Amino acid sequence: MAKEIKMPQLSDTMDKGKILAWQKNEGDAVERGDILAEVETDKANLEIESFDAGTLLQIRTPAGQEASVGEIIAVIGEPGEAIPDSAPAKNGTAPKINQTAETTSTPASPEPVQQTPTLQTPSPSAHMTEGRIIASPLAKKIARERNIELNQIRGTGPNGRIIKRDVEAATELKNQTAIQQPAPQPTQSAATTEYTKPQTQITPAEGGTITPLSKMRETIAKRMQQSVNESPHFYTTACINMMEVKRTREALKETPGYEGVSYNHFILKAAAYAIEREPRVNNAMREGMLYTPNGINIGIITALNEGLLIPVLHNANKLSLKDVVFEARALVDRARAGRPNATDLTGGTFSISNMGMFDVDSFTAIINPGQGSVLAVSAIKEEPVVMNGLVVPGLTMKATISVDHRIIDGIMSGNFLKHFKQALETPALLMV
């Protein structure tokens, strides 16, 4: 029986995705686990994996077009099998078994806000495989944001693959050339997609510059405005002595399995420990009702040059500290490389923002929409503390939890911080 492949929700903020490239053509055999397509979301470029085996009977959303979450983008089945007619192909025609990739890729009538493909006449300098330019997802992303055409770049990666440094070199050359040319005029297009926006800075009459937001930054702006407007934030702060964490970390960091253990790993584990003991801070408002998640999935707010990603440490309370070290490092590394897994950005129930590396004394964070609280962690500072009536050297860190006051009261946030503080000041509790 033919299987309909739908656009998955690859991040908590995603409502639609753009097919960048199909890795399989119509008629190709597909195995479970094969990568079907590369998709651009509001946060990153991700790959769609097939959960079924068979033959790719039809591509309904051609490369370069968008599909909403849940919309059918392809059909997999047995060769010659009838294709379900539950949804028309993007070109507006009835589905056909033998329809070719060329016909599904060309709309019969123009749709609003479509981008003209830039890969129709690639230069001989670009590395090609079956007519497709080969470039890393990060290189593609940077090229789109900087309005650089990949078919004008010679790749220096393996087998001529275009990589990040190639796009950056092309950007520098373009900027040098632009200095000697008249400044571009602002576009008058009414198009709303990222690709039809002016990609260069506009100089207002009063001076300064106006630069279009990246797609990621637009999403962040929208989501943060939504959170502030919808969720009445309430803040609670605790000061924590981190001396025992320092001693434990020093003892562990050379131990096999704990290489690279950081303060942030203790903080993640302590947050999971505290949520287990005050699970109400893990709740959220959904459609005017109280939502209680099944798991404790902690989002690690990760800064990128163009904005933020929040990879999610799933079931953090069930992981040992050693597992937290391994899983959290892998999550963040994939996010910073622009290659998160399909599940990395979904399912978060609580988030942590750590600005300790910036020597920040204290700050508050905005709750990620769809969640009920977020923890802001500041720098660890050397300062005197009082212990057993004596003033001794200490290491202190301030942590502030922001909660949605519609469902989480001060007593709940205070109880969370009590257990969070207890776990960090007695880190042996995190080793069980």
Helices and strands as residue ranges (DSSP letters): E 3-6, E 16-22, E 29-30, E 35-40, E 45-49, E 54-59, E 66-68, E 72-77, H 101-104, E 128-129, E 132-133, H 137-145, G 150-152, G 158-160, H 164-179, G 194-196, H 215-230, E 233-241, H 243-252, H 263-277, G 279-282, E 284-286, E 289-291, E 298-300, E 302-304, E 307-309, E 312-313, G 316-318, H 321-336, E 350-354, G 356-358, E 373-387, E 390-404, H 410-425, G 427-430
